């Protein structure tokens, strides 16, 4: 979600309607919309590089499994 897109907003809304959890990936220094930030069931991972992303995503996925 590092770039604003109507399509991504629609997908976030649809996943909410289907009661699905969301993990949004955001490059460090980029802005995420208030819509995405405030959506219940959403986790936003802000990352610096691929290594950082892998570490943070793995942690979030492990937490969601519980």
PDB file of N, CA, C and O in Angstrom:
ATOM      1  N   UNK A   1       0.825  -1.193   0.000  1.00  0.00           N
ATOM      2  CA  UNK A   1       0.000   0.000   0.000  1.00  0.00           C
ATOM      3  C   UNK A   1       0.866   1.252   0.000  1.00  0.00           C
ATOM      4  O   UNK A   1       0.441   2.304   0.479  1.00  0.00           O
ATOM      5  N   UNK A   2       2.057   1.144  -0.526  1.00  0.00           N
ATOM      6  CA  UNK A   2       2.970   2.284  -0.507  1.00  0.00           C
ATOM      7  C   UNK A   2       2.557   3.378  -1.482  1.00  0.00           C
ATOM      8  O   UNK A   2       3.013   4.515  -1.366  1.00  0.00           O
ATOM      9  N   UNK A   3       1.710   3.051  -2.428  1.00  0.00           N
ATOM     10  CA  UNK A   3       1.183   4.034  -3.371  1.00  0.00           C
ATOM     11  C   UNK A   3      -0.341   4.049  -3.259  1.00  0.00           C
ATOM     12  O   UNK A   3      -0.971   2.993  -3.196  1.00  0.00           O
ATOM     13  N   UNK A   4      -0.931   5.238  -3.235  1.00  0.00           N
ATOM     14  CA  UNK A   4      -2.380   5.358  -3.152  1.00  0.00           C
ATOM     15  C   UNK A   4      -3.018   4.809  -4.421  1.00  0.00           C
ATOM     16  O   UNK A   4      -2.588   5.115  -5.534  1.00  0.00           O
ATOM     17  N   UNK A   5      -4.056   3.988  -4.232  1.00  0.00           N
ATOM     18  CA  UNK A   5      -4.718   3.356  -5.366  1.00  0.00           C
ATOM     19  C   UNK A   5      -6.165   3.057  -5.006  1.00  0.00           C
ATOM     20  O   UNK A   5      -6.447   2.495  -3.948  1.00  0.00           O
ATOM     21  N   UNK A   6      -7.081   3.434  -5.892  1.00  0.00           N
ATOM     22  CA  UNK A   6      -8.496   3.131  -5.645  1.00  0.00           C
ATOM     23  C   UNK A   6      -8.714   1.624  -5.587  1.00  0.00           C
ATOM     24  O   UNK A   6      -9.523   1.143  -4.794  1.00  0.00           O
ATOM     25  N   UNK A   7      -8.000   0.882  -6.417  1.00  0.00           N
ATOM     26  CA  UNK A   7      -8.144  -0.571  -6.447  1.00  0.00           C
ATOM     27  C   UNK A   7      -7.792  -1.214  -5.117  1.00  0.00           C
ATOM     28  O   UNK A   7      -8.476  -2.130  -4.660  1.00  0.00           O
ATOM     29  N   UNK A   8      -6.721  -0.732  -4.498  1.00  0.00           N
ATOM     30  CA  UNK A   8      -6.328  -1.268  -3.196  1.00  0.00           C
ATOM     31  C   UNK A   8      -7.399  -0.938  -2.162  1.00  0.00           C
ATOM     32  O   UNK A   8      -7.729  -1.773  -1.320  1.00  0.00           O
ATOM     33  N   UNK A   9      -7.936   0.262  -2.223  1.00  0.00           N
ATOM     34  CA  UNK A   9      -9.012   0.645  -1.304  1.00  0.00           C
ATOM     35  C   UNK A   9     -10.230  -0.250  -1.456  1.00  0.00           C
ATOM     36  O   UNK A   9     -10.854  -0.633  -0.467  1.00  0.00           O
ATOM     37  N   UNK A  10     -10.563  -0.580  -2.682  1.00  0.00           N
ATOM     38  CA  UNK A  10     -11.696  -1.476  -2.937  1.00  0.00           C
ATOM     39  C   UNK A  10     -11.406  -2.861  -2.356  1.00  0.00           C
ATOM     40  O   UNK A  10     -12.277  -3.466  -1.732  1.00  0.00           O
ATOM     41  N   UNK A  11     -10.192  -3.358  -2.557  1.00  0.00           N
ATOM     42  CA  UNK A  11      -9.830  -4.676  -2.022  1.00  0.00           C
ATOM     43  C   UNK A  11      -9.871  -4.684  -0.497  1.00  0.00           C
ATOM     44  O   UNK A  11     -10.312  -5.664   0.104  1.00  0.00           O
ATOM     45  N   UNK A  12      -9.421  -3.610   0.129  1.00  0.00           N
ATOM     46  CA  UNK A  12      -9.479  -3.515   1.591  1.00  0.00           C
ATOM     47  C   UNK A  12     -10.932  -3.539   2.050  1.00  0.00           C
ATOM     48  O   UNK A  12     -11.275  -4.248   2.996  1.00  0.00           O
ATOM     49  N   UNK A  13     -11.779  -2.773   1.386  1.00  0.00           N
ATOM     50  CA  UNK A  13     -13.198  -2.743   1.729  1.00  0.00           C
ATOM     51  C   UNK A  13     -13.872  -4.092   1.540  1.00  0.00           C
ATOM     52  O   UNK A  13     -14.670  -4.514   2.376  1.00  0.00           O
ATOM     53  N   UNK A  14     -13.556  -4.764   0.450  1.00  0.00           N
ATOM     54  CA  UNK A  14     -14.147  -6.083   0.187  1.00  0.00           C
ATOM     55  C   UNK A  14     -13.706  -7.100   1.242  1.00  0.00           C
ATOM     56  O   UNK A  14     -14.513  -7.902   1.713  1.00  0.00           O
ATOM     57  N   UNK A  15     -12.435  -7.064   1.605  1.00  0.00           N
ATOM     58  CA  UNK A  15     -11.944  -8.013   2.611  1.00  0.00           C
ATOM     59  C   UNK A  15     -12.606  -7.751   3.960  1.00  0.00           C
ATOM     60  O   UNK A  15     -12.856  -8.684   4.724  1.00  0.00           O
ATOM     61  N   UNK A  16     -12.890  -6.485   4.252  1.00  0.00           N
ATOM     62  CA  UNK A  16     -13.601  -6.142   5.486  1.00  0.00           C
ATOM     63  C   UNK A  16     -15.012  -6.727   5.452  1.00  0.00           C
ATOM     64  O   UNK A  16     -15.463  -7.318   6.433  1.00  0.00           O
ATOM     65  N   UNK A  17     -15.699  -6.568   4.343  1.00  0.00           N
ATOM     66  CA  UNK A  17     -17.066  -7.095   4.200  1.00  0.00           C
ATOM     67  C   UNK A  17     -17.101  -8.619   4.321  1.00  0.00           C
ATOM     68  O   UNK A  17     -18.096  -9.190   4.766  1.00  0.00           O
ATOM     69  N   UNK A  18     -16.015  -9.264   3.924  1.00  0.00           N
ATOM     70  CA  UNK A  18     -15.926 -10.726   4.013  1.00  0.00           C
ATOM     71  C   UNK A  18     -15.351 -11.188   5.354  1.00  0.00           C
ATOM     72  O   UNK A  18     -15.102 -12.376   5.561  1.00  0.00           O
ATOM     73  N   UNK A  19     -15.143 -10.222   6.264  1.00  0.00           N
ATOM     74  CA  UNK A  19     -14.619 -10.500   7.603  1.00  0.00           C
ATOM     75  C   UNK A  19     -13.243 -11.173   7.564  1.00  0.00           C
ATOM     76  O   UNK A  19     -12.959 -12.073   8.354  1.00  0.00           O
ATOM     77  N   UNK A  20     -12.397 -10.726   6.635  1.00  0.00           N
ATOM     78  CA  UNK A  20     -11.037 -11.242   6.517  1.00  0.00           C
ATOM     79  C   UNK A  20     -10.065 -10.290   7.201  1.00  0.00           C
ATOM     80  O   UNK A  20     -10.283  -9.079   7.218  1.00  0.00           O
ATOM     81  N   UNK A  21      -8.995 -10.840   7.764  1.00  0.00           N
ATOM     82  CA  UNK A  21      -7.945 -10.002   8.332  1.00  0.00           C
ATOM     83  C   UNK A  21      -7.031  -9.554   7.202  1.00  0.00           C
ATOM     84  O   UNK A  21      -6.900 -10.240   6.188  1.00  0.00           O
ATOM     85  N   UNK A  22      -6.402  -8.402   7.383  1.00  0.00           N
ATOM     86  CA  UNK A  22      -5.526  -7.840   6.379  1.00  0.00           C
ATOM     87  C   UNK A  22      -4.152  -7.543   6.968  1.00  0.00           C
ATOM     88  O   UNK A  22      -4.035  -7.093   8.108  1.00  0.00           O
ATOM     89  N   UNK A  23      -3.125  -7.799   6.180  1.00  0.00           N
ATOM     90  CA  UNK A  23      -1.771  -7.355   6.497  1.00  0.00           C
ATOM     91  C   UNK A  23      -1.357  -6.451   5.349  1.00  0.00           C
ATOM     92  O   UNK A  23      -1.238  -6.892   4.206  1.00  0.00           O
ATOM     93  N   UNK A  24      -1.142  -5.188   5.664  1.00  0.00           N
ATOM     94  CA  UNK A  24      -0.750  -4.215   4.648  1.00  0.00           C
ATOM     95  C   UNK A  24       0.739  -3.943   4.782  1.00  0.00           C
ATOM     96  O   UNK A  24       1.233  -3.703   5.883  1.00  0.00           O
ATOM     97  N   UNK A  25       1.452  -3.980   3.669  1.00  0.00           N
ATOM     98  CA  UNK A  25       2.896  -3.762   3.650  1.00  0.00           C
ATOM     99  C   UNK A  25       3.175  -2.353   3.165  1.00  0.00           C
ATOM    100  O   UNK A  25       2.690  -1.936   2.113  1.00  0.00           O
ATOM    101  N   UNK A  26       3.967  -1.620   3.947  1.00  0.00           N
ATOM    102  CA  UNK A  26       4.214  -0.210   3.668  1.00  0.00           C
ATOM    103  C   UNK A  26       5.705   0.088   3.745  1.00  0.00           C
ATOM    104  O   UNK A  26       6.342  -0.133   4.775  1.00  0.00           O
ATOM    105  N   UNK A  27       6.248   0.589   2.650  1.00  0.00           N
ATOM    106  CA  UNK A  27       7.652   0.989   2.665  1.00  0.00           C
ATOM    107  C   UNK A  27       7.844   2.130   3.653  1.00  0.00           C
ATOM    108  O   UNK A  27       7.024   3.044   3.728  1.00  0.00           O
ATOM    109  N   UNK A  28       8.943   2.067   4.416  1.00  0.00           N
ATOM    110  CA  UNK A  28       9.235   3.106   5.396  1.00  0.00           C
ATOM    111  C   UNK A  28       9.259   4.477   4.724  1.00  0.00           C
ATOM    112  O   UNK A  28       9.835   4.644   3.649  1.00  0.00           O
ATOM    113  N   UNK A  29       8.633   5.444   5.366  1.00  0.00           N
ATOM    114  CA  UNK A  29       8.608   6.802   4.840  1.00  0.00           C
ATOM    115  C   UNK A  29       7.424   7.089   3.936  1.00  0.00           C
ATOM    116  O   UNK A  29       7.198   8.238   3.560  1.00  0.00           O
ATOM    117  N   UNK A  30       6.664   6.058   3.582  1.00  0.00           N
ATOM    118  CA  UNK A  30       5.478   6.241   2.740  1.00  0.00           C
ATOM    119  C   UNK A  30       4.270   6.488   3.635  1.00  0.00           C
ATOM    120  O   UNK A  30       4.311   6.217   4.835  1.00  0.00           O
ATOM    121  N   UNK A  31       3.203   6.999   3.048  1.00  0.00           N
ATOM    122  CA  UNK A  31       1.985   7.332   3.787  1.00  0.00           C
ATOM    123  C   UNK A  31       0.890   6.329   3.463  1.00  0.00           C
ATOM    124  O   UNK A  31       0.718   5.930   2.311  1.00  0.00           O
ATOM    125  N   UNK A  32       0.154   5.927   4.487  1.00  0.00           N
ATOM    126  CA  UNK A  32      -0.997   5.050   4.278  1.00  0.00           C
ATOM    127  C   UNK A  32      -2.256   5.857   4.616  1.00  0.00           C
ATOM    128  O   UNK A  32      -2.245   6.673   5.538  1.00  0.00           O
ATOM    129  N   UNK A  33      -3.319   5.631   3.880  1.00  0.00           N
ATOM    130  CA  UNK A  33      -4.539   6.416   4.063  1.00  0.00           C
ATOM    131  C   UNK A  33      -5.174   6.157   5.427  1.00  0.00           C
ATOM    132  O   UNK A  33      -4.975   5.100   6.027  1.00  0.00           O
ATOM    133  N   UNK A  34      -5.935   7.131   5.904  1.00  0.00           N
ATOM    134  CA  UNK A  34      -6.677   6.986   7.162  1.00  0.00           C
ATOM    135  C   UNK A  34      -7.675   5.838   7.050  1.00  0.00           C
ATOM    136  O   UNK A  34      -7.922   5.134   8.028  1.00  0.00           O
ATOM    137  N   UNK A  35      -8.245   5.648   5.870  1.00  0.00           N
ATOM    138  CA  UNK A  35      -9.179   4.546   5.627  1.00  0.00           C
ATOM    139  C   UNK A  35      -8.514   3.218   5.968  1.00  0.00           C
ATOM    140  O   UNK A  35      -9.081   2.403   6.695  1.00  0.00           O
ATOM    141  N   UNK A  36      -7.316   3.002   5.444  1.00  0.00           N
ATOM    142  CA  UNK A  36      -6.598   1.750   5.687  1.00  0.00           C
ATOM    143  C   UNK A  36      -6.156   1.647   7.145  1.00  0.00           C
ATOM    144  O   UNK A  36      -6.227   0.571   7.739  1.00  0.00           O
ATOM    145  N   UNK A  37      -5.705   2.751   7.720  1.00  0.00           N
ATOM    146  CA  UNK A  37      -5.250   2.747   9.110  1.00  0.00           C
ATOM    147  C   UNK A  37      -6.370   2.389  10.076  1.00  0.00           C
ATOM    148  O   UNK A  37      -6.148   1.682  11.059  1.00  0.00           O
ATOM    149  N   UNK A  38      -7.570   2.876   9.794  1.00  0.00           N
ATOM    150  CA  UNK A  38      -8.675   2.698  10.721  1.00  0.00           C
ATOM    151  C   UNK A  38      -9.513   1.456  10.510  1.00  0.00           C
ATOM    152  O   UNK A  38     -10.459   1.219  11.261  1.00  0.00           O
ATOM    153  N   UNK A  39      -9.196   0.669   9.522  1.00  0.00           N
ATOM    154  CA  UNK A  39      -9.995  -0.516   9.208  1.00  0.00           C
ATOM    155  C   UNK A  39      -9.752  -1.604  10.257  1.00  0.00           C
ATOM    156  O   UNK A  39      -8.621  -2.066  10.411  1.00  0.00           O
ATOM    157  N   UNK A  40     -10.804  -2.022  10.985  1.00  0.00           N
ATOM    158  CA  UNK A  40     -10.635  -3.083  11.983  1.00  0.00           C
ATOM    159  C   UNK A  40     -10.097  -4.364  11.337  1.00  0.00           C
ATOM    160  O   UNK A  40     -10.421  -4.686  10.194  1.00  0.00           O
ATOM    161  N   UNK A  41      -9.272  -5.081  12.096  1.00  0.00           N
ATOM    162  CA  UNK A  41      -8.716  -6.336  11.590  1.00  0.00           C
ATOM    163  C   UNK A  41      -7.542  -6.142  10.653  1.00  0.00           C
ATOM    164  O   UNK A  41      -7.163  -7.059   9.925  1.00  0.00           O
ATOM    165  N   UNK A  42      -6.959  -4.941  10.671  1.00  0.00           N
ATOM    166  CA  UNK A  42      -5.852  -4.628   9.768  1.00  0.00           C
ATOM    167  C   UNK A  42      -4.557  -4.460  10.553  1.00  0.00           C
ATOM    168  O   UNK A  42      -4.520  -3.760  11.565  1.00  0.00           O
ATOM    169  N   UNK A  43      -3.505  -5.102  10.083  1.00  0.00           N
ATOM    170  CA  UNK A  43      -2.166  -4.919  10.622  1.00  0.00           C
ATOM    171  C   UNK A  43      -1.330  -4.263   9.531  1.00  0.00           C
ATOM    172  O   UNK A  43      -1.319  -4.723   8.390  1.00  0.00           O
ATOM    173  N   UNK A  44      -0.637  -3.196   9.882  1.00  0.00           N
ATOM    174  CA  UNK A  44       0.228  -2.504   8.923  1.00  0.00           C
ATOM    175  C   UNK A  44       1.675  -2.777   9.311  1.00  0.00           C
ATOM    176  O   UNK A  44       2.086  -2.520  10.443  1.00  0.00           O
ATOM    177  N   UNK A  45       2.434  -3.295   8.368  1.00  0.00           N
ATOM    178  CA  UNK A  45       3.858  -3.546   8.577  1.00  0.00           C
ATOM    179  C   UNK A  45       4.636  -2.509   7.780  1.00  0.00           C
ATOM    180  O   UNK A  45       4.564  -2.464   6.552  1.00  0.00           O
ATOM    181  N   UNK A  46       5.376  -1.681   8.498  1.00  0.00           N
ATOM    182  CA  UNK A  46       6.248  -0.701   7.842  1.00  0.00           C
ATOM    183  C   UNK A  46       7.664  -1.288   7.847  1.00  0.00           C
ATOM    184  O   UNK A  46       8.171  -1.699   8.890  1.00  0.00           O
ATOM    185  N   UNK A  47       8.290  -1.322   6.671  1.00  0.00           N
ATOM    186  CA  UNK A  47       9.589  -1.984   6.555  1.00  0.00           C
ATOM    187  C   UNK A  47      10.606  -1.108   5.824  1.00  0.00           C
ATOM    188  O   UNK A  47      10.257  -0.232   5.032  1.00  0.00           O
ATOM    189  N   UNK A  48      11.903  -1.386   6.128  1.00  0.00           N
ATOM    190  CA  UNK A  48      13.011  -0.643   5.524  1.00  0.00           C
ATOM    191  C   UNK A  48      13.528  -1.322   4.262  1.00  0.00           C
ATOM    192  O   UNK A  48      13.820  -0.669   3.261  1.00  0.00           O
ATOM    193  N   UNK A  49      13.635  -2.645   4.330  1.00  0.00           N
ATOM    194  CA  UNK A  49      14.184  -3.431   3.223  1.00  0.00           C
ATOM    195  C   UNK A  49      13.580  -4.839   3.282  1.00  0.00           C
ATOM    196  O   UNK A  49      12.786  -5.138   4.174  1.00  0.00           O
ATOM    197  N   UNK A  50      13.950  -5.682   2.353  1.00  0.00           N
ATOM    198  CA  UNK A  50      13.365  -7.024   2.272  1.00  0.00           C
ATOM    199  C   UNK A  50      13.663  -7.843   3.528  1.00  0.00           C
ATOM    200  O   UNK A  50      12.790  -8.561   4.017  1.00  0.00           O
ATOM    201  N   UNK A  51      14.869  -7.745   4.047  1.00  0.00           N
ATOM    202  CA  UNK A  51      15.217  -8.486   5.267  1.00  0.00           C
ATOM    203  C   UNK A  51      14.322  -8.048   6.424  1.00  0.00           C
ATOM    204  O   UNK A  51      13.805  -8.885   7.164  1.00  0.00           O
ATOM    205  N   UNK A  52      14.144  -6.753   6.578  1.00  0.00           N
ATOM    206  CA  UNK A  52      13.280  -6.200   7.622  1.00  0.00           C
ATOM    207  C   UNK A  52      11.840  -6.670   7.423  1.00  0.00           C
ATOM    208  O   UNK A  52      11.164  -7.034   8.385  1.00  0.00           O
ATOM    209  N   UNK A  53      11.375  -6.662   6.176  1.00  0.00           N
ATOM    210  CA  UNK A  53      10.016  -7.110   5.862  1.00  0.00           C
ATOM    211  C   UNK A  53       9.826  -8.578   6.249  1.00  0.00           C
ATOM    212  O   UNK A  53       8.824  -8.930   6.872  1.00  0.00           O
ATOM    213  N   UNK A  54      10.775  -9.428   5.884  1.00  0.00           N
ATOM    214  CA  UNK A  54      10.664 -10.858   6.200  1.00  0.00           C
ATOM    215  C   UNK A  54      10.563 -11.085   7.706  1.00  0.00           C
ATOM    216  O   UNK A  54       9.745 -11.883   8.164  1.00  0.00           O
ATOM    217  N   UNK A  55      11.388 -10.389   8.466  1.00  0.00           N
ATOM    218  CA  UNK A  55      11.378 -10.533   9.920  1.00  0.00           C
ATOM    219  C   UNK A  55      10.039 -10.102  10.504  1.00  0.00           C
ATOM    220  O   UNK A  55       9.442 -10.824  11.302  1.00  0.00           O
ATOM    221  N   UNK A  56       9.573  -8.928  10.106  1.00  0.00           N
ATOM    222  CA  UNK A  56       8.324  -8.394  10.654  1.00  0.00           C
ATOM    223  C   UNK A  56       7.112  -9.205  10.202  1.00  0.00           C
ATOM    224  O   UNK A  56       6.206  -9.456  10.997  1.00  0.00           O
ATOM    225  N   UNK A  57       7.088  -9.615   8.943  1.00  0.00           N
ATOM    226  CA  UNK A  57       5.964 -10.394   8.432  1.00  0.00           C
ATOM    227  C   UNK A  57       5.895 -11.753   9.126  1.00  0.00           C
ATOM    228  O   UNK A  57       4.809 -12.211   9.482  1.00  0.00           O
ATOM    229  N   UNK A  58       7.028 -12.390   9.318  1.00  0.00           N
ATOM    230  CA  UNK A  58       7.071 -13.677  10.013  1.00  0.00           C
ATOM    231  C   UNK A  58       6.510 -13.546  11.425  1.00  0.00           C
ATOM    232  O   UNK A  58       5.748 -14.401  11.876  1.00  0.00           O
ATOM    233  N   UNK A  59       6.882 -12.486  12.114  1.00  0.00           N
ATOM    234  CA  UNK A  59       6.394 -12.243  13.472  1.00  0.00           C
ATOM    235  C   UNK A  59       4.876 -12.059  13.495  1.00  0.00           C
ATOM    236  O   UNK A  59       4.194 -12.625  14.350  1.00  0.00           O
ATOM    237  N   UNK A  60       4.354 -11.278  12.566  1.00  0.00           N
ATOM    238  CA  UNK A  60       2.908 -11.037  12.502  1.00  0.00           C
ATOM    239  C   UNK A  60       2.166 -12.326  12.167  1.00  0.00           C
ATOM    240  O   UNK A  60       1.139 -12.619  12.780  1.00  0.00           O
ATOM    241  N   UNK A  61       2.660 -13.094  11.216  1.00  0.00           N
ATOM    242  CA  UNK A  61       2.004 -14.353  10.843  1.00  0.00           C
ATOM    243  C   UNK A  61       1.997 -15.343  12.006  1.00  0.00           C
ATOM    244  O   UNK A  61       1.003 -16.033  12.230  1.00  0.00           O
ATOM    245  N   UNK A  62       3.101 -15.413  12.743  1.00  0.00           N
ATOM    246  CA  UNK A  62       3.151 -16.288  13.918  1.00  0.00           C
ATOM    247  C   UNK A  62       2.108 -15.860  14.945  1.00  0.00           C
ATOM    248  O   UNK A  62       1.434 -16.703  15.536  1.00  0.00           O
ATOM    249  N   UNK A  63       1.976 -14.567  15.157  1.00  0.00           N
ATOM    250  CA  UNK A  63       1.002 -14.042  16.118  1.00  0.00           C
ATOM    251  C   UNK A  63      -0.429 -14.356  15.675  1.00  0.00           C
ATOM    252  O   UNK A  63      -1.271 -14.690  16.508  1.00  0.00           O
ATOM    253  N   UNK A  64      -0.706 -14.253  14.399  1.00  0.00           N
ATOM    254  CA  UNK A  64      -2.056 -14.499  13.892  1.00  0.00           C
ATOM    255  C   UNK A  64      -2.440 -15.979  13.951  1.00  0.00           C
ATOM    256  O   UNK A  64      -3.625 -16.308  14.004  1.00  0.00           O
ATOM    257  N   UNK A  65      -1.456 -16.864  13.941  1.00  0.00           N
ATOM    258  CA  UNK A  65      -1.726 -18.304  14.009  1.00  0.00           C
ATOM    259  C   UNK A  65      -2.291 -18.706  15.367  1.00  0.00           C
ATOM    260  O   UNK A  65      -3.000 -19.706  15.481  1.00  0.00           O
ATOM    261  N   UNK A  66      -1.974 -17.923  16.394  1.00  0.00           N
ATOM    262  CA  UNK A  66      -2.376 -18.269  17.768  1.00  0.00           C
ATOM    263  C   UNK A  66      -3.816 -17.947  18.030  1.00  0.00           C
ATOM    264  O   UNK A  66      -4.309 -18.176  19.134  1.00  0.00           O
TER     265      UNK A  66
END
